[in-house]
Amino acid sequence: MNFSPITKHSPFDLFFLGFTSIQNLDVFFNKRYQTWLYNQSHKKDEPLQHKMIPFLKHDAKGNITNAYFSGTTKDGIPLTEKDYVKAALNYLNTLIPSKMTLDEYKRVEYYREFLEKKTKEEHLQKEDQKIKRETYPFPEVFRSSEAHSLFERLYNSKKDTNTPLADFSFIYRRMYNDDLLQDHQKPEVFRHWLSKEPYKVVLDNKFKTLDNCTTRAKEDSYLDAKQLIQKQPE
């Protein structure tokens, strides 16, 4: 095979933007996956523009922190990790080996094997099965139907509160700590989502820390609501 240098800003460069090493491949994969989810989502926020291009921020795990996105198609069908893997593999097949250096070619092949392995992993099959048998509002926000039901119960108890910032700060912090929200639902992303339909809870300031919004009454109410949700018949 004849390897030759590629030009700057080539398709290879653009695809592997942000790649540091194979030791951080999981983070690179998630960053690419989250960016793909954002781009493909029917509903999404436009983040700040940077040189005429939407500038997405990612945390240490690769999750987007500065924009809300639905993670679904126009028809509300969830976009999955499996969908991204197929799209990424199709894109890698368009790259021309003769226009790569040996290191670049090896990186493409290594990432291709990484993606192909993911297509065979059992958790992807379980994810698809779960989506087929379980549908609930806002899967891009909540990890399960129970989590959404819990939020609904808490929202209904606090929607007319005189202290919305403290009350919804508590709801967010407790649910996030209990791993009931999706990883990319960082405070600003969740707060922006909360301000939209159907909840329309507009908060002028950032969420309070858990220490600054917790009371015994709130904690008891949260635990009671959580217990009731868990006892609901399937």
Order of alpha helices (4+ residues) and beta strands (2+ residues): alpha-alpha-beta-beta-alpha-alpha-alpha-alpha-alpha-alpha-alpha
